[in-house]
């Protein structure tokens, strides 16, 4: 399977095979596993405990639900966004921070990919769709963005086509969008895109004619013209000095530099550009670093990263090669089942993963195998247990705590949804505990949103509160946890709190 096929899949938990973009409809009834990122698989989310009223709406007034994952899979209703202002939703989607908490990343991906109907109002469907696409790209999820816009209709507007074109350039699927552009030139007024696509489709004469027109009319910048000249006529520039690297290239410029043999590094560029390094044209080191960058934000499955780590033996030492070597040694120890070897290699590989912020992906990768052993050294046994507490096996791990310290017992109680029964070891833990109290109040503004049926907006607002709380506003931390539990996101509340307390040392 190619990297393109692997990356294209939805954000679900599990392990099966990814599929081509056109098979996205099948995913709604038979979602694949082993995909880039995860989606919550919680029970259906309730907005409140009151029996819902029956509301009758003319069918023609309802937009079609749109998403890559069926609402029956995510547990979120198709009317997730009802009653909300689409511009307000777009702003919340764009700015809700999830960088440092994998549980919040998972929740955001769920909101972005879940099958849902846009709120009412003119241009609401387009506003919400573009906001979802832009945030997916900002997170580095180029393949799901490509799939989502293809499902919506990528040639229905200039804005949709622009996002589709950019996504395909980074995933290596540009032939698809170029075919559409050549058939419908009005989709883009960008002469550079026209020239690129004509050349990609083998019409070099037409591409050269268009470039000549661009020179004559001066409708492209000198930098763009110089790049396109080398792209169409590389033989004229043999031995010429390299072009200056742009500070802020768009995906087309990035691919053109690649085509002329002057590939730009993706590391300083927005996260979505890392997808281009996952293709076979990039070296192994570049592929690993790109995969680490995407996995850190939840845009790639840990299994895909592990596949790159274990593809071959490390080529050298230092930096990425030390991580590869540590993973190899640890995997070898796990395969032997020798607890002494596991205990010796675990601290080293864990430190490597902590250094680049991949603790939770590592936990998801190895939790099942680590759950089958008990390590003889107390310090490494405690580390093993902590890793399990960061994985989806946290509830089982809580039944076998390694010690009776206040910190450990609080994590055990939290994993079981009742942190109030344990002594809070820190102010952060105390704020978390208060959020799990039976009568913990939900902030009035979020309560009003829930009363009005604006579930999606309420969840996004709660995520903002959680981010504020993680930075030290403990009142907001309590409120966010209470809000998550109010709408039925119990697993999210527990795992987000465990991530915060374990990873950030609170």
C-alpha positions in Angstrom: 0.0 0.0 0.0 1.3 3.5 -0.9 1.7 6.3 1.6 -1.0 8.1 -0.3 -3.5 5.3 0.2 -2.6 5.0 3.9 -2.9 8.7 4.7 -6.2 9.1 3.0 -8.3 7.3 5.6 -10.6 8.7 8.3 -9.8 9.4 11.9 -11.0 6.3 13.8 -9.4 4.1 16.5 -8.4 0.6 15.6 -6.5 -1.3 12.9 -7.6 -2.2 9.4 -6.7 -1.0 5.9 -7.0 2.5 4.4 -8.8 3.1 1.1 -8.8 5.4 -1.9 -10.7 8.8 -1.6 -13.5 7.7 -3.9 -14.4 4.9 -1.4 -15.2 7.4 1.3 -19.0 6.6 1.1 -18.3 3.0 2.1 -16.5 4.3 5.3 -19.8 5.7 6.6 -21.2 2.1 7.0 -18.0 0.1 7.3 -15.3 2.4 8.7 -11.7 1.2 8.4 -9.2 1.1 11.1 -5.4 1.8 11.5 -5.9 5.3 10.2 -4.3 8.8 10.6 -5.5 9.9 14.0 -8.5 8.7 15.9 -12.2 9.6 16.4 -14.1 9.1 19.6 -16.1 6.0 19.9 -18.1 7.1 22.9 -21.8 6.3 23.4 -24.2 8.7 21.8 -23.8 12.2 23.3 -26.8 13.6 25.1 -27.4 17.4 25.3 -29.4 17.1 28.6 -31.4 14.6 30.5 -34.8 15.9 29.4 -36.9 13.9 26.9 -36.5 15.8 23.6 -39.4 17.7 22.0 -40.5 16.7 18.5 -39.7 19.4 16.0 -41.1 19.4 12.5 -39.0 21.1 9.8 -39.7 21.2 6.0 -37.3 18.8 4.3 -36.2 21.4 1.8 -35.0 23.6 4.6 -32.5 21.1 5.8 -29.0 20.8 4.4 -27.6 17.4 3.7 -25.4 16.0 6.5 -21.7 16.0 5.5 -18.8 14.1 7.1 -16.5 11.2 6.7 -17.6 9.3 9.8 -21.2 8.4 10.5 -22.8 10.0 13.5 -23.7 6.5 14.7 -19.9 5.8 15.0 -18.9 9.1 16.7 -22.0 9.3 18.9 -22.6 12.9 17.9 -26.0 13.8 16.4 -26.3 15.0 12.8 -27.8 18.3 14.1 -24.7 18.9 16.1 -24.4 22.5 14.7 -28.1 23.5 14.8 -29.0 26.9 16.1 -25.4 28.3 16.0 -24.1 31.2 14.0 -21.9 29.7 11.3 -19.4 32.6 11.5 -19.1 32.0 15.3 -18.6 28.3 14.6 -15.9 29.1 12.1 -14.0 31.2 14.5 -14.2 28.6 17.3 -13.1 25.8 14.9 -10.1 27.9 13.8 -8.8 28.9 17.2 -9.7 26.0 19.6 -6.2 24.9 20.9 -5.5 21.2 21.2 -1.7 21.1 20.8 -0.7 19.6 24.1 -3.5 17.3 24.9 -4.2 14.2 22.7 -7.7 13.7 24.2 -8.6 17.2 23.0 -7.0 16.5 19.6 -9.2 13.4 19.3 -12.3 15.4 20.2 -11.6 18.1 17.7 -11.0 15.6 14.9 -14.3 14.0 15.8 -16.1 17.3 15.5 -14.5 18.0 12.2 -15.1 14.6 10.6 -18.4 13.6 12.1 -21.4 13.5 9.7 -23.3 16.6 10.5 -25.8 19.1 9.1 -24.8 22.7 8.8 -27.0 25.3 10.7 -29.6 27.2 8.8 -29.0 30.5 7.1 -27.5 31.7 3.8 -24.0 30.5 3.1 -24.0 28.6 6.4 -23.1 25.3 4.7 -20.2 26.8 2.8 -18.9 28.7 5.8 -18.9 25.6 8.0 -17.3 23.4 5.3 -14.5 25.8 4.6 -13.8 26.2 8.3 -13.6 22.4 8.7 -11.3 22.1 5.7 -9.0 24.9 6.8 -8.6 23.5 10.3 -7.9 20.0 9.0 -5.2 21.5 6.8 -3.8 23.5 9.8 -3.6 20.3 11.8 -1.8 18.6 8.9 -4.6 16.3 8.0 -4.4 16.9 4.2 -5.8 13.5 3.2 -9.0 13.8 5.3 -9.4 17.4 4.1 -9.1 16.1 0.5 -11.7 13.4 1.1 -14.1 15.7 2.8 -14.1 18.3 0.0 -14.4 15.5 -2.5 -17.5 14.3 -0.7 -19.0 17.8 -0.6 -18.2 18.6 -4.3 -14.8 20.0 -4.9 -15.7 21.9 -8.1 -18.9 23.5 -6.7 -17.0 26.8 -5.9 -13.7 28.5 -6.4 -13.0 28.3 -2.7 -13.6 24.5 -2.5 -11.5 23.9 -5.5 -8.6 26.0 -4.1 -8.6 23.9 -0.9 -8.9 20.7 -2.9 -6.1 21.6 -5.2 -3.8 22.5 -2.3 -4.6 19.2 -0.5 -3.9 17.1 -3.6 -0.6 18.8 -4.2 0.6 17.8 -0.7 -0.8 14.2 -0.9 0.5 13.5 -4.4 -2.9 13.2 -5.9 -2.8 16.3 -8.0 -3.7 14.5 -11.2 -7.2 14.3 -10.0 -7.6 18.0 -9.4 -5.6 18.9 -12.5 -8.0 16.9 -14.6 -10.9 18.8 -13.2 -9.1 22.2 -13.8 -8.3 21.4 -17.4 -11.9 20.4 -18.0 -13.2 23.5 -16.2 -10.6 26.3 -16.5 -12.9 28.7 -14.7 -12.3 26.9 -11.4 -9.0 28.9 -11.0 -7.7 32.2 -12.3 -4.2 31.2 -11.2 -2.1 31.0 -14.3 0.6 29.0 -12.4 -2.0 26.3 -11.6 -3.1 26.3 -15.2 0.5 25.9 -16.5 1.3 23.2 -13.9 -1.8 21.1 -14.6 -1.4 21.3 -18.4 2.2 20.1 -18.0 1.1 17.3 -15.6 -1.4 16.2 -18.2 1.2 16.1 -20.9 0.1 19.2 -22.8 3.5 20.9 -22.8 2.7 23.1 -25.9 -0.3 24.6 -24.2 1.5 25.0 -21.0 4.4 26.9 -22.7 1.9 29.1 -24.6 0.2 30.0 -21.3 3.5 30.8 -19.7 4.4 33.1 -22.6 1.1 34.9 -22.1 1.8 35.2 -18.4 5.2 36.8 -19.2 3.7 39.2 -21.7 0.8 40.2 -19.5 3.0 40.3 -16.3 0.2 38.6 -14.3 2.6 36.5 -12.3 5.5 37.7 -10.0 9.0 37.5 -11.3 9.7 34.8 -8.8 6.8 32.7 -10.1 7.8 33.2 -13.7 11.4 32.2 -13.0 10.2 29.0 -11.2 7.8 28.1 -14.0 10.5 28.8 -16.7 12.7 26.2 -15.0 9.8 23.8 -14.6 8.9 23.8 -18.3 12.4 24.2 -19.8 14.9 22.7 -17.3 17.5 22.2 -20.1 17.9 25.9 -20.4 19.0 26.3 -16.8 21.5 23.5 -16.4 24.3 24.7 -14.1 22.4 27.8 -13.1 22.5 28.9 -9.5 19.6 27.7 -7.3 16.6 30.0 -7.0 16.1 31.8 -3.7 13.9 29.8 -1.4 10.6 31.6 -0.6 9.8 32.2 3.1 6.1 31.4 2.7 5.6 29.1 -0.3 2.1 27.8 -1.2 1.7 24.1 -2.0 2.1 24.7 -5.7 5.4 26.6 -5.3 6.5 23.8 -3.0 5.8 21.1 -5.7 7.4 23.2 -8.4 10.6 23.5 -6.5 10.5 19.8 -6.0 9.9 19.3 -9.7 13.0 21.3 -10.7 15.2 19.4 -8.2 15.4 22.1 -5.6 13.2 20.5 -2.9 12.3 22.8 0.0 12.6 21.5 3.6 9.1 21.0 5.1 10.1 21.5 8.7 9.9 25.3 8.8 6.7 25.3 6.8 3.1 24.8 8.1 2.3 21.3 9.3 0.3 20.3 6.2 3.5 20.4 4.2 4.8 17.4 6.2 2.5 15.2 4.2 4.6 15.8 1.1 7.6 14.2 3.0 5.6 11.0 3.6 5.8 10.2 -0.1 8.4 7.9 -1.5 10.3 10.8 -3.1 11.5 11.9 0.4 14.4 10.1 2.2 13.7 7.9 5.2 14.9 10.5 7.7 12.6 13.1 6.2 9.7 10.6 6.3 10.3 9.8 9.9 10.5 13.4 11.0 7.3 14.3 9.0 5.5 11.4 10.6 6.6 12.4 14.1 5.3 15.9 13.4 1.9 14.7 12.2 1.5 12.0 14.9 2.3 14.6 17.6 -0.9 16.5 16.7 -3.0 13.4 16.0 -3.0 13.6 12.2 -1.3 10.2 11.7 -1.8 6.9 13.4 1.0 5.7 15.8 1.1 2.5 13.8 2.1 4.4 10.6 4.9 6.0 12.6 6.0 2.7 14.0 6.1 1.3 10.5 8.6 3.9 9.5 10.7 3.5 12.7 11.0 -0.2 12.0 11.4 -0.1 8.2 15.2 -0.6 8.5 18.1 -0.3 10.8 19.3 3.2 11.8 21.7 4.7 9.3 23.7 6.7 11.9 23.5 8.0 15.4 22.1 11.1 17.0 18.7 12.8 16.9 16.2 10.7 14.9 18.5 7.8 14.6 18.7 7.5 18.4 14.9 7.3 18.5 14.9 4.6 15.8 17.6 2.6 17.7 15.7 2.9 21.0 12.4 1.7 19.4 14.3 -1.3 17.8 15.9 -2.3 21.1 12.6 -2.0 23.0 10.6 -3.9 20.4 13.2 -6.7 20.4 13.0 -6.9 24.2 9.2 -7.1 24.0 9.4 -9.9 21.5 11.7 -12.0 23.8 9.4 -11.4 26.7 12.5 -11.0 29.0 11.3 -8.6 31.8 14.9 -7.6 32.6 15.5 -6.6 28.9 12.2 -4.7 28.8 13.0 -2.9 32.1 16.4 -1.8 30.7 15.1 -0.5 27.4 11.9 1.1 28.5 13.3 4.2 30.3 15.5 5.0 27.3 12.8 4.7 24.7 10.4 6.6 27.0 12.8 9.5 27.3 13.2 9.6 23.6 9.5 9.8 23.1 9.1 12.4 25.8 11.7 14.6 24.2 9.5 15.0 21.1 6.1 14.9 22.7 5.0 11.4 21.6 4.2 9.9 25.0 0.5 9.1 24.3 1.1 7.7 20.8 3.9 5.5 22.3 1.5 4.4 25.0 -1.2 3.5 22.4 1.4 1.5 20.4 2.7 -0.6 23.2 0.1 -0.6 26.0 -1.3 -4.0 25.2 2.0 -5.7 25.2 3.2 -3.9 28.3 0.0 -4.9 30.1 1.1 -8.5 29.9 4.3 -8.1 32.0 5.4 -7.0 35.4 8.8 -5.4 35.7 11.0 -6.4 38.7 12.5 -2.9 39.4 10.0 -0.6 41.2 10.9 2.5 39.3 10.5 0.9 35.8 7.3 -0.9 37.0 5.9 2.5 38.0 6.8 3.9 34.6 5.1 1.0 32.9 2.0 1.6 34.9 2.1 5.4 34.1 2.3 4.6 30.4 -0.7 2.3 30.6 -2.6 5.1 32.3 -2.0 7.2 29.2 -3.5 4.6 26.9 -7.0 3.4 26.3 -6.3 0.6 28.8 -6.3 3.2 31.7 -9.3 1.7 33.5 -7.8 -1.8 33.6 -4.4 -0.3 34.7 -6.1 1.5 37.5 -7.0 -1.9 39.1 -3.3 -2.7 39.6 -1.6 0.4 40.9 2.1 0.0 41.8 2.0 1.9 45.1 -0.2 3.8 47.6 1.1 7.3 47.2 -1.4 10.1 47.1 -0.5 10.9 43.5 -1.0 7.3 42.4 -4.2 6.8 44.3 -5.6 10.0 42.8 -4.9 8.8 39.3 -6.6 5.5 40.1 -9.7 7.3 41.4 -9.7 9.6 38.4 -9.4 6.7 35.9 -12.5 5.2 37.6 -14.4 8.5 37.4 -14.4 9.3 41.1 -11.4 11.4 42.0 -13.2 12.9 44.9 -12.6 9.8 47.0 -8.8 10.3 46.9 -6.6 13.0 48.4 -5.8 15.7 45.8 -2.0 16.0 45.6 -2.0 19.4 43.8 -4.2 22.4 43.0 -4.6 21.1 39.5 -5.8 17.7 40.8 -8.2 19.5 43.2 -9.7 21.4 40.2 -10.1 18.2 38.3 -11.7 16.5 41.3 -14.3 19.3 41.6 -15.2 18.9 37.9 -16.2 15.3 38.6 -18.4 16.1 41.5 -22.1 15.1 41.0 -23.3 18.7 41.4 -20.5 20.4 39.5 -22.0 23.4 37.8 -21.7 24.0 34.1 -20.9 27.6 33.2 -24.2 29.6 32.4 -23.2 30.4 28.8 -22.5 26.8 28.0 -25.6 25.7 29.8 -27.6 28.2 27.7 -26.1 26.7 24.5 -27.1 23.2 25.6 -30.6 24.3 26.5 -30.9 25.7 23.0 -29.6 22.5 21.4 -26.3 24.0 20.3 -24.2 21.0 21.2 -21.3 21.5 18.8 -20.8 25.1 19.9 -21.0 24.1 23.5 -18.3 21.4 23.1 -16.0 23.9 21.3 -16.5 26.4 24.1 -15.8 23.7 26.7 -12.6 22.8 24.8 -11.5 26.5 25.0 -12.2 26.4 28.8 -10.1 23.3 29.1 -7.2 25.0 27.3 -7.4 28.0 29.6 -7.5 25.6 32.6 -4.4 23.7 31.4 -2.6 27.0 31.4 -3.4 27.6 35.1 -7.0 29.0 35.2 -8.3 26.3 37.5 -11.8 27.5 37.6 -12.0 27.0 33.9 -10.5 23.5 34.2 -13.3 22.5 36.6 -15.9 24.0 34.4 -14.7 22.3 31.2 -14.6 18.9 32.9 -18.1 19.4 34.2 -19.3 20.4 30.8 -17.8 17.4 29.1 -19.5 15.1 31.5 -22.8 16.9 31.2 -22.9 16.1 27.5 -21.8 12.5 28.0 -18.1 12.8 27.0 -17.0 10.9 30.1 -14.1 9.1 28.5 -12.8 12.4 27.1 -13.0 14.1 30.5 -11.0 11.3 32.2 -8.4 11.0 29.5 -7.9 14.7 29.1 -7.4 15.0 32.8 -5.0 12.1 32.9 -3.0 13.6 30.0 -2.8 16.9 31.8 -1.8 15.5 35.2 0.7 12.9 34.0 2.3 14.7 31.0 2.5 18.2 32.5 3.4 17.0 36.0 0.5 18.6 37.7 
